[in-house]
Amino acid sequence: MERTMKKYFPLFVLPTLIAFLIAFVIPFLMGIYLSFCKFTTVSNAEFVGLDNYVRAFSNKGFLSALGFTALFAVVAIVTVNVFGFLLALLLTGKVPGRNLFRTIFFMPNLIGGIELGYIWQAMINGVLSVFGVTMLMDAKYGYWGLILLMNWQMIGYIMVIYIAGLQNVSTDVLEAARMDGADGLRTLFRVTLPMMMPSVTICLFLTISNSFKMFDQNLALTGGGPSGKTTMLALDIYKTFYDKVGFEGVGQAKAVLFFLIVAGIAMVQLLITRRREVES
């Protein structure tokens, strides 16, 4: 059986490998090359060296979007993981109808970002209108609106992963901790959390990447307003590439920088959290 699998392995892998090369690797490498070019289409690309990167870093809109995204990500990562973990703790206990609650909390993750953006835009502006303001009158309203939307969409998804981690913690280990006199909080921080670090690693990775990559919710909820103060990195790249003639290369350079920033932060997070994982 093993010899047969090894014999036909390349045949079955080849279609997926070709699709991966065409849909990801080749466009990615072309994107890196185009970030060093001035172009309007791929066929008329003219190499200009680091000029696009210099223009990207000298662009106040890009730096503002980077700062806003970082500020958003820090709060969103903390709140989504804390509330997701608390819900997981609650719904792994003896709560009547806990499976129903798990389904209800998970459902917002199934709704598309554009729809969520417009739904929450209507609701938040409806509440703010009572006080005579809207989200586009002050950037702080848009900021907290994005935080609220992110939490509402992601908490249920993160909760499911934490529930899986909690259920994987050995009851024998928990019982041993109780017999040694550990109270609830000490058991949680000294036993439960270390034992479910793989789940923490996954949840942190997902929240970091989703926070930095948020685009459609940002586009629908605030559109970057007022005056671009709530523009996040993905939306800034989109506007640079499609709304400014002659800035396609700058937009591509921003996209490469965006990839490096997100990949770098995610890799550091994975290295740190994986070192804290323990054997079951």
C-alpha positions in Angstrom: 0.0 0.0 0.0 2.8 2.4 0.9 4.7 1.7 -2.3 1.5 2.3 -4.3 0.9 5.6 -2.6 4.5 6.7 -3.2 4.2 5.7 -6.8 1.0 7.7 -7.5 1.7 10.6 -5.1 3.1 13.0 -7.7 0.2 12.3 -10.0 -2.4 13.3 -7.4 -0.4 16.2 -6.0 0.4 17.7 -9.4 -3.0 19.3 -10.1 -3.1 21.0 -6.7 0.5 22.1 -7.0 -0.1 23.7 -10.5 -3.2 25.5 -9.1 -1.2 26.8 -6.1 1.6 28.0 -8.4 -0.9 29.8 -10.8 -3.2 31.2 -8.1 -0.6 32.2 -5.5 3.1 31.8 -6.1 3.4 33.4 -9.6 1.1 36.4 -8.8 3.0 36.9 -5.5 6.4 37.0 -7.2 5.0 39.2 -10.0 3.6 41.5 -7.3 7.0 41.8 -5.7 8.6 42.7 -9.1 5.9 45.2 -9.9 6.4 47.0 -6.6 9.8 48.1 -8.1 8.1 49.3 -11.3 6.0 52.2 -12.7 3.0 50.7 -14.5 -0.6 50.9 -15.5 -0.8 47.3 -16.8 1.6 44.4 -16.4 2.7 44.7 -20.0 4.0 48.2 -19.7 5.9 48.0 -16.4 9.0 50.1 -16.2 11.6 49.4 -13.5 12.2 52.4 -11.2 14.0 50.7 -8.3 13.1 51.8 -4.7 11.2 54.9 -5.9 7.8 53.4 -5.1 8.9 52.4 -1.5 10.3 55.9 -0.9 7.0 57.4 -2.1 5.0 54.9 0.1 7.0 55.8 3.3 6.7 59.6 2.5 2.9 59.3 2.1 1.2 60.6 5.2 -1.9 58.6 4.4 0.0 55.3 4.6 1.7 56.2 7.9 -1.7 57.3 9.3 -3.3 54.1 8.2 -0.5 52.1 9.7 -0.8 53.8 13.1 -4.6 53.5 13.1 -4.5 49.8 12.1 -1.9 49.1 14.9 -4.1 50.9 17.5 -7.1 49.0 16.3 -5.3 45.6 16.3 -4.1 45.9 19.8 -7.5 46.6 21.3 -9.3 44.1 19.0 -6.9 41.3 19.7 -7.2 41.7 23.4 -11.0 42.1 23.6 -11.8 39.3 21.1 -9.6 36.8 22.9 -10.6 37.7 26.4 -14.4 37.7 25.6 -14.1 34.6 23.4 -12.2 32.7 26.2 -14.7 33.8 28.9 -17.6 32.6 26.7 -15.8 29.3 26.2 -15.4 28.9 29.9 -19.1 29.7 30.5 -20.3 27.3 27.7 -18.2 24.4 28.8 -19.9 24.5 32.2 -23.3 23.1 33.0 -25.3 25.7 31.2 -28.8 24.8 30.0 -29.0 25.0 26.2 -25.2 25.5 25.8 -25.1 24.0 22.3 -27.8 26.5 21.2 -25.8 29.4 22.7 -22.6 28.1 20.9 -24.5 28.1 17.6 -25.9 31.6 18.2 -22.6 33.1 19.1 -20.8 31.5 16.1 -23.4 32.6 13.5 -22.1 36.2 13.0 -18.9 34.8 11.7 -20.9 33.4 8.7 -22.0 36.8 7.6 -20.0 38.6 5.0 -18.0 41.7 6.0 -19.7 44.1 3.6 -23.2 43.1 4.9 -21.9 43.4 8.5 -20.4 46.8 7.8 -23.7 48.3 6.4 -25.8 46.7 9.1 -23.7 48.1 11.9 -23.4 51.4 10.2 -27.2 51.8 10.3 -27.4 50.6 13.9 -24.5 52.7 15.3 -25.6 55.8 13.4 -29.1 55.3 14.6 -27.9 55.3 18.2 -25.6 58.3 17.6 -28.3 60.3 15.9 -30.0 60.5 19.3 -27.1 62.7 20.4 -27.0 64.6 17.1 -23.8 63.0 15.7 -22.7 60.3 13.3 -19.6 58.1 12.9 -18.3 60.4 10.2 -18.3 63.4 12.5 -15.5 62.2 14.7 -12.9 59.4 14.1 -13.4 58.0 17.7 -16.9 56.9 16.8 -15.6 55.1 13.7 -12.8 53.5 15.7 -15.0 52.1 18.4 -17.6 51.1 15.8 -14.9 49.0 14.1 -13.9 47.5 17.4 -17.5 46.6 18.2 -18.0 45.1 14.7 -14.8 43.0 14.9 -15.8 41.7 18.3 -19.3 40.8 17.3 -18.1 38.9 14.2 -15.0 37.1 15.7 -15.8 36.3 19.3 -18.0 33.3 18.4 -15.4 31.8 16.1 -12.6 32.2 18.7 -14.9 30.8 21.3 -15.3 27.6 19.4 -11.5 27.1 19.2 -11.1 27.8 22.9 -13.9 25.3 23.7 -12.1 22.6 21.8 -8.9 23.5 23.8 -10.7 23.4 27.1 -12.3 20.0 26.3 -8.9 18.7 25.5 -7.5 19.4 28.9 -7.1 16.2 30.9 -9.6 15.9 33.8 -7.0 13.9 35.7 -4.6 16.9 35.7 -7.4 19.2 36.9 -8.4 16.8 39.6 -4.8 16.5 40.7 -4.6 20.3 40.9 -7.7 20.4 43.1 -6.4 17.7 45.4 -3.2 19.8 45.8 -5.3 22.6 47.1 -5.3 24.9 44.0 -8.3 27.2 43.8 -10.2 28.0 40.6 -8.1 31.0 39.5 -4.8 29.2 40.2 -6.0 26.1 38.4 -7.0 28.3 35.4 -3.7 30.2 35.1 -1.3 27.5 36.2 -2.9 24.4 34.7 -5.7 25.0 32.2 -4.1 27.9 30.1 -0.7 26.2 29.8 -2.4 22.9 28.7 -4.4 24.7 26.0 -1.6 26.9 24.6 -2.1 25.4 21.1 -5.6 26.9 21.0 -4.2 30.2 22.3 -1.6 30.1 19.5 -4.2 29.6 16.8 -6.6 32.2 18.2 -3.9 34.9 18.5 -2.7 34.2 15.0 -6.2 34.4 13.6 -7.1 37.6 15.5 -3.7 39.3 14.6 -4.1 38.5 10.9 -7.8 39.4 10.7 -7.3 42.7 12.6 -4.5 43.8 10.2 -6.2 42.6 7.1 -9.6 44.1 7.7 -10.9 45.7 4.5 -14.6 45.1 3.6 -15.9 46.0 7.1 -13.8 49.2 7.1 -15.0 50.1 3.6 -18.7 49.6 4.5 -18.7 51.0 8.0 -16.8 54.2 7.6 -15.2 54.2 4.2 -12.1 55.6 5.9 -13.9 58.8 7.0 -13.8 61.4 8.3 -11.0 62.8 6.2 -9.3 59.4 6.0 -8.8 59.2 9.8 -10.3 55.7 10.1 -8.6 54.3 7.0 -6.9 51.0 7.7 -3.9 49.6 5.8 -5.9 47.4 3.4 -8.3 50.2 2.5 -5.4 52.6 2.0 -3.7 50.2 -0.4 -6.9 49.8 -2.3 -7.5 53.5 -2.6 -3.9 54.1 -3.7 -4.0 51.5 -6.4 -7.4 52.2 -7.8 -8.3 55.8 -7.0 -5.0 57.5 -8.0 -3.8 57.5 -11.6 -0.1 56.7 -11.8 0.2 55.3 -8.3 -0.2 51.6 -9.1 3.4 50.9 -8.3 3.2 52.8 -5.0 0.1 50.8 -4.2 1.9 47.6 -5.0 4.9 48.6 -2.8 2.4 49.3 0.0 1.0 45.8 -0.5 4.4 44.2 -0.2 5.2 46.2 3.0 1.8 45.3 4.3 2.6 41.6 3.8 6.0 41.9 5.5 4.5 43.7 8.5 1.7 41.1 9.0 3.9 38.1 8.3 6.6 39.4 10.7 4.2 40.1 13.6 2.5 36.7 13.1 5.8 34.8 13.0 7.0 36.5 16.2 3.7 35.7 17.9 3.9 32.0 16.7 7.5 31.7 18.0 6.6 33.2 21.4 3.4 31.2 22.0 4.7 27.9 20.7 7.5 28.0 23.3 4.9 28.1 26.0 3.1 25.0 24.8 3.4 22.0 27.0 3.0 18.3 26.4 -0.5 16.9 27.3 
